[in-house]
Amino acid sequence: MSTKNDQELAALMKEILTHLDIQGDVQVPDAVEGLPQTVQVSSPDAGRYLIGKSGQTLHALEHVTRLMWSRKTGEHANLIVDVNDYRREQAAKLAQIAHDAATRVRSSGRSEALEPMSSAERRIIHTELATYNDIVTESIGQEPVRRVVIKPL
């Protein structure tokens, strides 16, 4: 995305926050090739309202932002909205869960099913464990109880 687009995307997010009557700082860091564009929102006082229970409000905010940006640009928008580093912290927690479960599977030699997760959360688990050559991961079940199973080879 160009600097002009970054500024327009930041302005769009600020407009959304204004309509929600929420004060916040918006940053759009330079895009990394092949990864979604990130919109970072910092709102110490209202962050919990933007995140919601288990990130549900944040997911909805991201969806609305993606739709509005797509309509404005006429192109598919691959965006991630992160409020107060919630998504980054969640990804770190999921990575730790993945590595802990892999350690248990390695030592016990038995498969382990993780708690049900969203597709984005499952993707983090699969990606984290992709480099392990003595285990495999698989998603099983149907939404909303789809989960990752970690199996020894």
N, C-alpha and C positions, 0 to 999 in steps of 0.2 A: 504494500500500500504506500502511496506517496505521502509526503508530509502534509499536503493539502487535504488528502483523504483522512489522515490521522486527525487533523484539526476538526474536520467536519464530523467525524465519528465521535470525538470528544464533545463537540457541541451538541450532537444528538443525545448523548447520554446525560449531559447537563440539563437539557430540555426535559428529558424523562424525569430526572430527579426533581426538577422544579415543579412539574405536574403532580408529583407525589409529595410535594412540600417537605423535601428532605435536602438538607445541606450536605454537600460532599465535594471532595476534590476528585477530579477525573484525570487520569493519565492514559495515553495510548502509546505504549513503547513501540519501538521499531519492530516491524514484523520479521519473523524468522522464516525463511523459505521452507515451504512444505508444512508449516504448522499454522493453526488457527491464529487470527489476530486477537490479541488480548486487550480488554478494556479494564483498567484497574480503577476501582472506586474506593476511596477512603472516606469513611463517615463514622467517626468514633461514637457519636451519640445515637445514630440511627441505623448502624450496621445490622443490628439484630432484626430490624424490620425488613431490611433488604434481603437477608439470608433466609429467615424463616426456619421452621422445623425441618431438620435434615436437609437443608438447602433447597427446599421446595419453592420458596419465593424467589430465590436466586435463579433457579432453573427457569421459572416463568419470566423473570426480568430479562434473562438472556434470550429467551425465545422471542419476546416482544421486540427487543433491540435488534435481533437478527432479522425479523420480518420488516421492521421499519427501515433498516439499513438496506436490505434487498430491494425494497420498493423505491427507495431514494436513488440507488445506484443502478438498478435494473439488472443486477447480477446476484448470483447466490452468495450469501455472506457466511463465511466460516469464522464465527466469533466466539470468544469465551469472555464472559463477564466475571470478574473476581472482585468480591467486596471484602475489604480488610484482610486480604490474603487467605480467605477461607478455603478456596479451592486448592491453593498451594499447600496449606496445612493438612487438608484432607488427603491429598495425594501422598504426602509424607507419611501420614498415619497408615494409609492403605499399603504403602510399600513396606512398612515395618510389619504389618499383619502378614503380608505375603512371605517375607523372609522368615518370620517366626514359624509360620505354618510349614514352610519348606524344610526348615530345620527339624521340626517334629516328624514330618513324613520321612525324611532321610534316616532319622534315628530309629523310628518304629517300623519302617518298611510297609506301612499301611496308608491307604488313601485317606484324605481328609477333605470334607466339604466345608466351605466357608459359608458365612451368613448370606442371605439373599442380597444382591446388589444391583444397582443400575448398570446399564451397558457401559457407561463411561468408567464407573468404578471397576467393573470386571476387566475392562481394557487395561487399566493400570496394573491390576494383578497379573494378567497375562504378560504384559510387557516387562514387568519387574522380574518375572521368573523365566523369561524366554532364554536367558543365558545359561540357566542351569541345565547341564547335559544328563543329569541322572533323575530328573523328574519331568512330568508333562502336566499341563493344565488343560482343563476342558470345562466349558459351560454346559450346565444341564438344567432341565426344568423349563417351565414357561413363566413369562412375566405374570405377576410381579415377584415371583419367588425363584427366579432364575439365579443360579449361584455357580461359583467356580469350585471345581474339584481338583485337588492337587494329588497326583498319583506318582508312585515311584516307578522307575523303569525296570 
